[in-house]
Amino acid sequence: VYAGGAVSLIGSTVAGCSARQWGGVVMAFDSGAVSIIGSTVSGCSAGDNGGVVYAHDSESLSIAGVDFIDNGAGRSGSVLYLVAVLRQRTSISDASFTGNTAGDDKTIQTDSPIDWDCRLGSWMPTEGAFKGDFSVPECNLCPAGYHGNRSGLTNSSCDGACKRGHFCPKGTAEPLPCAPGFYMPVTGAASAESCLPCSPGTSQSTAGTDRPCDECPPGTFADQLNATSCTDCPAGRFCPNAGTIQPLDCAAGEYQNLTGQAACVQCPAGEFQPERGQTSCDLCAAGGYCDDTEDCGGGFTPCLAGSYNEKTGSSSPDACQQCPPGTSSPTAGADSSETCTRCRAGTFGGEPGLSECTDCPAGRYQNDTGATSCRDCEQGHYCEPGASAPLPCDAGTYSDKTDLTAASQCTDASPGHFA
């Protein structure tokens, strides 16, 4: 078609058209408006320029809903060759350019601006050479790290670098926020993998943040990367500082029955806890006391041998009761007065709190149990150490003393006397 006036191709299938020089389908020279709408143009060619359309100083060119397939030109512009400035801007929407070839590889060559109906997140230059296969509205996608949320973008910078706290894959219209648990302090992030994870001890609950994550407050912790919230310290443990990564066990002698705490509680007097990481203290058992939970780690101190404590929850050594005189107890940590046993015959307990009774000394004896002292040995007898009864002097000997300690101390009877 050689156009001097307006030309429209609507709903057409055009194939195999050719021209010796320019415009295999339309050659528009100082023409009116040229429109190609809802059509398919394939296998058309021109010997020189403009395998489909050659337009020079014409009114306008509008293309909408058209597929250009396997068209060609001997020199340039396998589909379009637009010379000089058209009086109205060319518009192209919903069109594809596939398999078109020209001597200089240019699918479109134009000196006149083109308005491309590109989708958001893409761009297209308005003038110059367009090579290879492309389509509208896809156009050229904004590169990764950039975004384009306006139409009519004409260069690869689109609307600029992706903003802080966000990332922009290829073809992004609106920047995508980094997920909770991540942040991005600089511009130009190209993917979700570019977002920086919160380090252990910190968290971030908000998407699209550009500042570093918040430290976990005392009483909480975060033990993994990219935490979206901090976890309360469990009972039996504590998190003393901001930014805690791992909870700490309560020490022996301490406990914590609540979650989310920054410190543990000392066991009260009369209670103890020998283990770490506990939620309560144990009542001090009978047989001893608990008086220094801090230094002793909450340990239980047993009553000494010779004493006992029948009560629980004691916090002082004064709670240990001494066995009375005349008794003894070899058992440490005794929890009953029944452990205090009476001293056996031959021994005595002269004072309270004995772990064992004392043997009567030589020259004395004790035939009773539970005694607090020993008896003097009797005349005519002797008493070895620990004696439970006096032993008589041997036949032929005697003594009027009460402190003999051996048979050899007895006196022989005088001649003419017997004993």
C-alpha positions as CSV (number, residue, x, y, z in Angstrom):
1,V,0.0,0.0,0.0
2,Y,1.4,3.4,-1.0
3,A,-0.3,5.8,1.4
4,G,-0.9,9.4,0.8
5,G,-3.8,9.6,3.2
6,A,-4.9,7.5,6.2
7,V,-4.5,3.8,6.1
8,S,-5.9,1.2,8.5
9,L,-5.4,-2.6,8.7
10,I,-7.8,-4.0,11.2
11,G,-8.3,-7.7,12.0
12,S,-6.2,-8.7,9.1
13,T,-3.8,-11.5,8.3
14,V,-1.1,-10.2,6.0
15,A,1.4,-12.6,4.6
16,G,4.1,-12.6,1.9
17,C,3.8,-8.9,0.8
18,S,6.9,-7.3,-0.6
19,A,8.3,-4.1,-2.0
20,R,11.3,-3.6,-4.2
21,Q,12.7,-0.7,-2.0
22,W,10.6,0.5,0.9
23,G,7.6,-0.6,2.9
24,G,6.7,-4.3,2.2
25,V,3.1,-3.6,3.4
26,V,2.7,0.2,3.8
27,M,4.8,2.9,2.3
28,A,3.6,6.2,3.9
29,F,5.1,9.3,2.5
30,D,3.6,12.6,3.9
31,S,0.5,10.5,4.6
32,G,-2.3,10.7,7.1
33,A,-2.6,8.3,10.2
34,V,-1.5,4.7,9.7
35,S,-3.1,2.1,11.9
36,I,-2.5,-1.6,12.2
37,I,-4.8,-3.2,14.8
38,G,-5.6,-6.8,15.8
39,S,-3.7,-8.3,12.9
40,T,-0.9,-10.7,12.1
41,V,1.8,-9.7,9.6
42,S,4.3,-12.4,8.5
43,G,6.8,-13.1,5.7
44,C,6.7,-9.6,4.3
45,S,9.8,-7.8,3.0
46,A,11.3,-4.8,1.4
47,G,14.5,-4.6,-0.7
48,D,15.9,-1.7,1.3
49,N,14.1,-0.4,4.4
50,G,10.9,-1.1,6.3
51,G,9.9,-4.8,5.7
52,V,6.4,-3.9,6.9
53,V,6.1,-0.1,7.3
54,Y,8.1,2.7,5.9
55,A,6.9,6.1,7.1
56,H,8.3,9.5,6.2
57,D,7.0,12.8,7.6
58,S,3.5,11.4,8.0
59,E,0.7,12.1,10.5
60,S,1.1,9.2,12.9
61,L,1.5,5.4,13.3
62,S,-0.5,3.3,15.7
63,I,0.0,-0.4,16.3
64,A,-2.1,-2.4,18.7
65,G,-2.6,-6.2,19.1
66,V,-0.3,-7.2,16.2
67,D,2.1,-10.0,15.8
68,F,5.1,-9.4,13.4
69,I,6.6,-12.7,12.4
70,D,9.5,-13.5,10.1
71,N,9.5,-10.2,8.1
72,G,12.6,-8.8,6.6
73,A,14.4,-5.9,5.0
74,G,17.5,-5.9,2.8
75,R,19.1,-3.0,4.7
76,S,17.4,-1.9,7.9
77,G,14.1,-2.0,9.8
78,S,12.8,-5.5,9.2
79,V,9.4,-4.3,10.6
80,L,9.4,-0.5,10.9
81,Y,11.5,2.2,9.4
82,L,10.4,5.7,10.5
83,V,12.1,8.6,8.8
84,A,11.9,12.2,10.0
85,V,9.6,13.2,12.9
86,L,6.0,12.1,12.6
87,R,3.5,14.9,13.4
88,Q,2.1,12.7,16.3
89,R,4.1,10.3,18.4
90,T,3.9,6.7,17.3
91,S,2.1,4.4,19.7
92,I,2.7,0.6,20.1
93,S,0.8,-1.7,22.4
94,D,0.2,-5.4,22.8
95,A,2.5,-6.3,20.0
96,S,5.2,-9.0,19.4
97,F,8.2,-9.0,17.1
98,T,9.6,-12.5,16.4
99,G,12.1,-13.8,13.9
100,N,12.3,-10.6,11.9
101,T,15.7,-10.0,10.1
102,A,17.4,-7.1,8.4
103,G,20.8,-6.4,6.9
104,D,21.8,-4.4,10.0
105,D,19.8,-6.7,12.4
106,K,17.5,-3.8,13.3
107,T,13.9,-4.8,13.8
108,I,12.8,-1.1,14.1
109,Q,14.8,2.0,13.1
110,T,13.1,5.3,14.0
111,D,13.9,9.0,14.2
112,S,10.4,9.7,15.6
113,P,9.6,9.1,19.3
114,I,7.5,5.9,20.1
115,D,5.2,5.6,23.0
116,W,5.4,2.0,24.2
117,D,2.6,0.6,26.4
118,C,5.0,-1.3,28.6
119,R,3.9,-2.9,31.8
120,L,5.1,-1.5,35.1
121,G,8.6,-2.8,36.0
122,S,9.9,-2.4,32.4
123,W,11.3,0.2,30.1
124,M,11.8,0.9,26.4
125,P,13.8,3.7,24.6
126,T,11.7,6.0,22.5
127,E,14.0,6.4,19.5
128,G,16.9,4.8,17.6
129,A,17.4,1.1,16.8
130,F,15.6,-1.9,18.2
131,K,17.1,-5.2,17.5
132,G,16.1,-8.9,17.9
133,D,12.9,-10.3,19.3
134,F,10.8,-8.4,21.9
135,S,7.2,-7.8,22.8
136,V,4.9,-5.2,24.4
137,P,3.9,-5.0,27.2
138,E,6.9,-7.0,28.4
139,C,9.4,-4.6,26.9
140,N,12.8,-4.6,28.6
141,L,12.5,-5.6,32.3
142,C,14.0,-3.3,34.9
143,P,17.2,-5.0,36.0
144,A,17.5,-6.6,39.4
145,G,18.2,-4.0,42.1
146,Y,16.0,-1.4,40.3
147,H,12.2,-0.8,40.1
148,G,9.8,1.0,37.9
149,N,6.3,1.9,39.1
150,R,5.5,4.3,36.3
151,S,4.7,3.9,32.6
152,G,6.9,5.4,29.9
153,L,10.3,4.6,31.4
154,T,13.0,5.0,28.8
155,N,16.2,3.6,30.4
156,S,17.5,0.8,32.5
157,S,17.6,2.9,35.6
158,C,13.8,2.8,35.6
159,D,12.6,4.7,38.7
160,G,15.9,4.2,40.4
161,A,17.6,1.8,42.8
162,C,15.6,-0.4,45.1
163,K,15.0,1.4,48.4
164,R,16.4,0.5,51.7
165,G,14.7,-2.3,53.6
166,H,13.5,-3.8,50.3
167,F,14.7,-5.9,47.4
168,C,13.9,-5.8,43.6
169,P,14.2,-8.9,41.4
170,K,14.3,-8.3,37.7
171,G,11.1,-6.7,36.4
172,T,10.0,-5.2,39.7
173,A,7.4,-2.5,39.7
174,E,7.0,-2.0,43.5
175,P,10.0,-2.9,45.8
176,L,9.3,-6.0,47.9
177,P,9.9,-5.6,51.6
178,C,12.5,-7.7,53.3
179,A,10.7,-10.3,55.5
180,P,10.4,-9.9,59.3
181,G,13.7,-11.2,60.8
182,F,15.7,-9.5,58.1
183,Y,16.8,-5.9,57.2
184,M,18.6,-4.1,54.4
185,P,20.5,-0.9,55.2
186,V,21.5,0.1,51.7
187,T,19.8,0.6,48.3
188,G,19.9,-1.7,45.3
189,A,19.2,-5.1,46.8
190,A,18.4,-7.5,44.0
191,S,16.8,-10.5,45.8
192,A,15.5,-11.8,49.1
193,E,18.9,-13.4,49.6
194,S,20.4,-9.9,49.7
195,C,18.4,-9.0,52.9
196,L,20.6,-9.4,56.0
197,P,19.3,-11.8,58.7
198,C,19.0,-10.7,62.3
199,S,22.0,-12.0,64.3
200,P,21.4,-14.3,67.3
201,G,20.4,-12.2,70.3
202,T,18.3,-9.8,68.1
203,S,14.9,-9.8,66.4
204,Q,12.8,-7.9,63.9
205,S,9.1,-8.2,63.8
206,T,8.4,-5.7,61.0
207,A,8.9,-6.2,57.3
208,G,10.8,-3.7,55.1
209,T,13.2,-2.4,57.8
210,D,16.4,-0.7,57.0
211,R,17.9,-0.4,60.5
212,P,19.7,-3.2,62.4
213,C,17.5,-5.6,64.4
214,D,16.6,-4.9,68.0
215,E,18.5,-6.5,70.8
216,C,16.4,-8.9,72.9
217,P,15.6,-7.2,76.2
218,P,16.8,-8.7,79.5
219,G,14.7,-11.7,80.4
220,T,14.5,-12.9,76.7
221,F,16.8,-14.5,74.2
222,A,17.1,-15.4,70.5
223,D,19.4,-18.4,69.7
224,Q,19.0,-18.4,65.9
225,L,19.4,-16.2,62.9
226,N,16.5,-14.1,61.5
227,A,14.3,-14.3,64.6
228,T,11.1,-12.4,64.3
229,S,10.7,-12.1,68.1
230,C,12.6,-12.9,71.2
231,T,11.7,-15.9,73.4
232,D,11.0,-15.6,77.2
233,C,13.7,-17.2,79.3
234,P,12.3,-20.5,80.6
235,A,11.7,-21.1,84.3
236,G,14.8,-22.3,86.0
237,R,17.0,-20.1,83.8
238,F,17.7,-16.4,83.4
239,C,18.8,-13.9,80.7
240,P,20.7,-11.1,82.4
241,N,21.6,-8.8,79.6
242,A,20.2,-7.3,76.4
243,G,21.1,-9.3,73.4
244,T,21.2,-12.7,75.2
245,I,21.7,-15.6,72.8
246,Q,21.4,-18.5,75.2
247,P,19.7,-18.6,78.6
248,L,21.8,-19.4,81.7
249,D,20.9,-21.9,84.3
250,C,20.2,-20.7,87.8
251,A,23.1,-21.6,90.1
252,A,22.9,-24.1,92.9
253,G,21.3,-22.4,95.8
254,E,19.0,-20.3,93.5
255,Y,15.8,-20.9,91.7
256,Q,13.4,-19.2,89.3
257,N,9.8,-20.3,89.0
258,L,8.8,-17.6,86.4
259,T,9.5,-17.2,82.7
260,G,11.0,-14.1,81.2
261,Q,13.3,-13.2,84.1
262,A,16.7,-11.5,84.1
263,A,17.9,-13.0,87.4
264,C,17.3,-15.9,89.7
265,V,16.2,-15.9,93.4
266,Q,18.2,-17.0,96.3
267,C,16.8,-19.9,98.2
268,P,15.4,-18.7,101.5
269,A,16.8,-19.7,104.9
270,G,15.7,-23.3,105.7
271,E,15.6,-24.3,102.1
272,F,18.3,-25.5,99.7
273,Q,18.9,-26.5,96.1
274,P,22.0,-28.4,95.2
275,E,21.2,-28.6,91.4
276,R,21.5,-25.9,88.7
277,G,18.6,-24.7,86.6
278,Q,15.8,-25.4,89.1
279,T,12.4,-23.9,89.5
280,S,12.1,-24.3,93.3
281,C,14.1,-25.0,96.4
282,D,13.7,-28.0,98.7
283,L,12.7,-27.7,102.3
284,C,15.8,-28.5,104.5
285,A,15.4,-32.1,105.7
286,A,15.3,-33.2,109.3
287,G,18.8,-34.2,110.6
288,G,20.5,-30.9,109.7
289,Y,20.1,-27.3,108.6
290,C,20.6,-25.0,105.7
291,D,22.1,-21.7,106.8
292,D,24.3,-20.5,103.9
293,T,22.8,-21.1,100.5
294,E,25.0,-18.6,98.7
295,D,28.4,-19.9,99.6
296,C,27.4,-23.6,99.9
297,G,25.4,-23.7,96.8
298,G,22.3,-24.5,98.7
299,G,23.8,-27.5,100.3
300,F,22.5,-29.4,103.3
301,T,24.7,-29.4,106.5
302,P,24.0,-32.4,108.7
303,C,24.0,-32.2,112.4
304,L,27.2,-33.4,114.0
305,A,27.5,-36.9,115.6
306,G,26.2,-36.5,119.1
307,S,23.3,-34.4,118.1
308,Y,20.0,-34.6,116.1
309,N,17.3,-32.5,114.6
310,E,13.7,-33.8,114.3
311,K,12.4,-30.7,112.4
312,T,12.4,-29.8,108.7
313,G,13.2,-26.3,107.4
314,S,15.9,-25.4,109.9
315,S,18.3,-22.6,109.0
316,S,20.7,-22.6,112.0
317,P,23.1,-25.1,113.6
318,D,21.2,-24.2,116.9
319,A,18.4,-26.4,115.6
320,C,20.6,-29.5,116.2
321,Q,19.8,-30.8,119.7
322,Q,22.6,-32.4,121.7
323,C,22.2,-35.9,123.1
324,P,21.8,-35.7,126.9
325,P,24.6,-36.7,129.4
326,G,24.7,-40.5,129.8
327,T,24.1,-41.0,126.1
328,S,25.9,-40.8,122.8
329,S,25.2,-41.0,119.0
330,P,27.9,-41.8,116.4
331,T,25.6,-40.9,113.5
332,A,25.9,-37.5,111.7
333,G,22.7,-36.1,110.3
334,A,20.5,-37.9,112.9
335,D,16.8,-36.9,112.6
336,S,15.6,-38.5,115.9
337,S,16.4,-38.5,119.6
338,E,16.2,-42.3,119.4
339,T,19.7,-42.3,117.9
340,C,21.0,-41.1,121.3
341,T,21.7,-44.5,123.1
342,R,22.5,-45.0,126.7
343,C,26.1,-45.5,127.6
344,R,26.9,-49.2,128.2
345,A,28.2,-50.5,131.5
346,G,31.9,-49.7,132.0
347,T,31.4,-46.3,130.3
348,F,29.9,-42.9,131.1
349,G,28.8,-39.7,129.4
350,G,29.7,-36.8,131.5
351,E,28.5,-34.1,129.2
352,P,25.9,-33.6,126.4
353,G,26.6,-34.1,122.7
354,L,28.9,-37.0,122.8
355,S,29.5,-39.1,119.7
356,E,30.7,-42.0,121.9
357,C,30.8,-42.7,125.6
358,T,34.1,-42.7,127.6
359,D,35.6,-45.8,129.3
360,C,35.7,-45.6,133.0
361,P,39.3,-44.9,134.0
362,A,41.4,-47.5,135.8
363,G,40.6,-47.6,139.5
364,R,36.9,-47.0,138.8
365,Y,33.9,-48.9,137.4
366,Q,30.3,-48.5,136.3
367,N,27.8,-51.3,136.4
368,D,24.8,-49.3,135.2
369,T,23.9,-48.1,131.7
370,G,23.3,-44.4,130.9
371,A,25.7,-43.3,133.7
372,T,27.2,-39.8,133.8
373,S,30.1,-40.8,136.0
374,C,32.0,-43.9,137.3
375,R,32.1,-45.4,140.8
376,D,35.2,-45.8,143.0
377,C,36.6,-49.3,143.0
378,E,35.7,-51.2,146.2
379,Q,38.1,-52.4,149.0
380,G,39.5,-55.8,148.4
381,H,39.1,-55.3,144.7
382,Y,40.8,-53.7,141.7
383,C,39.3,-52.0,138.5
384,E,40.9,-52.1,135.1
385,P,40.0,-49.4,132.5
386,G,36.4,-49.8,131.2
387,A,35.4,-52.1,134.1
388,S,31.7,-52.8,134.5
389,A,32.3,-54.5,138.0
390,P,35.2,-54.6,140.5
391,L,37.4,-57.7,140.3
392,P,38.4,-59.3,143.7
393,C,42.1,-59.5,144.8
394,D,43.7,-62.9,144.3
395,A,43.5,-65.4,147.1
396,G,46.2,-64.6,149.7
397,T,46.0,-60.9,149.0
398,Y,43.9,-58.0,150.1
399,S,43.4,-54.2,150.0
400,D,41.7,-51.6,152.0
401,K,41.9,-49.0,149.2
402,T,39.3,-48.1,146.6
403,D,41.5,-47.1,143.7
404,L,43.4,-50.2,142.8
405,T,43.9,-50.7,139.0
406,A,45.5,-54.1,138.8
407,A,45.7,-57.4,140.9
408,S,49.4,-56.7,141.4
409,Q,48.5,-53.8,143.6
410,C,46.8,-56.0,146.2
411,T,48.8,-56.7,149.4
412,D,50.0,-60.1,150.4
413,A,48.6,-61.4,153.7
414,S,51.1,-61.3,156.7
415,P,52.5,-64.6,158.0
416,G,50.0,-66.2,160.3
417,H,47.1,-64.5,158.5
418,F,45.1,-65.4,155.5
419,A,43.0,-63.5,153.0
